[in-house]
């Protein structure tokens, strides 16, 4: 498990990257419509054989279909919920997930340093607009290093003389604040950054209560 993912192909790519071996093969990818984050949006089928044996040579492979939603394997964590044994197809063979063609925003490697720099040099009063502060941060961020990526844009909020800056998303979020003239990093519980919670927003950087919501 790792970051939440938005479709079954993203989980398939993760499975193929981290779980591929002679004894575990990804042999099926099935998509399904999902209206909500907790709804099943697809399943992956794996064929498992005795460790060390190539799947094609094993006398009795075992196949399992695993259902997924946005949060990962469907069902209770640490249990076999969502894992269904299946008859292995006679023509079973490893499948290759489709390539990821989305353009992903990634947090700049110097995101925290730039946010600290910009906040530290802001005046005590007569602050620029939130958009103006975000633009100052954006102008100093390092470009992304990798195909299919763009730099996650910064956002800012101004509350009196206090300023919050955010960059990224729920799985990689940079939050920096200036409160009462003091600049510092903000590290809320990870669950607070997820959809439906506070999120990776500049307002979160200025939140006064960052206890886990659950």
N, C-alpha and C positions, 0 to 999 in steps of 0.2 A: 504494500500500500504506500501511498505517497500523496501528492496533491490531488484534490478533487478534479474530475475531468468531465467535459461537457457532452461526450458521445462515446459510443462503444468502441469506435476505432482508436480513440486515444488510449483506452485501457488495453486494447489489443496490441498497440505499439509498445506500451510499457511492459506487457506480459512477454512479448517476443524478445524485447531487449534484456529483461532481467531474468526470465525463467526458461529460456530456450536451452535444451540439453538433449543428450541421447535418450534420456528417460522421460522427459516431459515435452510434448509437442502440442502446439496450438493448431487444432485441425478445423476449427469452425468459428465464424463470426456472424452473428445474427443481430440485426437492428430491429428496434421496436419504437413505436411512437410513445412519447411521454409528455404529459401536460404539466407535471410538477417535478421539482427536483428529486422528490422521494420516489417517483414512479420509475419502474424498470425501463431503461431505454435500450436494452439489448442483452445479449449473453455471449459468452465465450465457451467453446468446447475444447477440452484438453484430453489427450491420450497419454496415459501414464503406464510405464512398464517398470520391471525390476531395475533398480539402479545399476548402471553399467552396461545394460543391454540396449542395443539399438532398437527403436520401436518396431522396425520392420522385421526384426528377427525374434522378437518375443513371442512365446507360445500363447500367452494370454494377457493382452493389454487391457487396461481399464480406462473407460472414458467417463468424463464428468462434464456436465454443463453448469456454468456458473453465471448467475444473473447479476447484473450491475445497474446501479443508478448513479446519479451525480456524485454521491458520497463514497462509492466503492461497491464492494460485494453486498448484495441485498441481504437483509436479515441481521440478527444480532451478532455483534462483533465477537470474535473468538469462538464461534460455533460453526456448525456445518449448514446453518440456514442458507438457503439460496444455492447450495451445491447439490445437484441432482445426478445420480449415476445413470448412465445411458449405455445401450448396446453400441459397441464400436462398429462403425461402418466398415464393410469389407474393403472398400477402396480408400480408407482413411489415409490422408497425407498432410504434412504440414502446410499451412497457408501463410501467406505473407500479407500483413495488414497494409492497407493503402497508405501512401506517404502523406505526411502532414504538410498541407499546402497553405495553412493559415499563417497570417502575419501576426506574430506574438509580441506584445509589448514586454520589454524586460527592463528592470531597474538598472540604471547606469551604475557602473562600478564606483563612481565618486559621488553618488547621490547624497549620502549623509554629510560628507565634507562640504559639498556645495551648499546644502541647506543651512548648515552651521555658518558658513561664510556670509551668506546673504542675510540671515537673521541677525548676525552679530553687527553688521554695519548699518542696519536700519535705524533711523532716528527714533528717539523716545516718543515723539509725537509727530503729527502731520505725516502719518504713514502713507505710502502708496496704496493703491487699490489692491485687492486680492489678486486680480488678474495681472497687475503690474509686478507684484512680488513673484508670482508664478513664472512670469516671463523672464525675470532676472535669473531665477534658478535654471530655467530651461536653457538659457543662453550659455551656461557654464557646464552643462552635463556632457560627459564623454559619449561619443557615438557608440551604438551597440556593436559587439564583436560576434558576428555570426549571421548566416543567411536566414531569411525568414523572420527577422526580428526588427523591431523599432524601439526607440527609447520610450519608456513609460513616461507620459507627460506629467509634470508636477501640477498640483492644485494647492491653493492656499485659502485661508480664511482669516479675516481680521476682526477681532472682538475687542474694541477699545484700543489699548496699547499691546494686547496680546496677539500673537500670530501663530497659526498652525500650518504646517506644510505636510503633504502626503504624496507619495509616489508608489505605484505598484498595485497589487491586488491582494486577495486573501492569503495567497500562499507565499508571497514575497512582498512585504510591505515595509516601506520606510516612512516613519513618522518623526517629525522634529518640531519642537515648539519653542516659542519665546514667551515666557510667563513672568510677569513682574521684572522684566529686563534680563531674565536668566534663560539662556539657550540650552536645551537638552534633548536627548533622544527619548522617545516614548515607546514602550514595549508592552502593549496590551496582551491579554490572553489570546491565543490564536483563535479561539472560538468567537471572540468579539469581532474578528475581521471577516467572518463568513457572511454570505448573503442572508439577509433577514436580521442581522445583528448591527453593530455600529458601522462595520465596514472599514475599508482602508480609505479614510477621508480626512481632510484637514480638521474637521470638527472633532474627530476621535483624538487627534493630537492634543486638543485642548480640553478633553473630557476630564472631569474631576473624579469620577468613579469608574475605575477600570477593573473592578472585580469580575471574575467569571460570571456570566449571566445564568449559568445552570449549575 
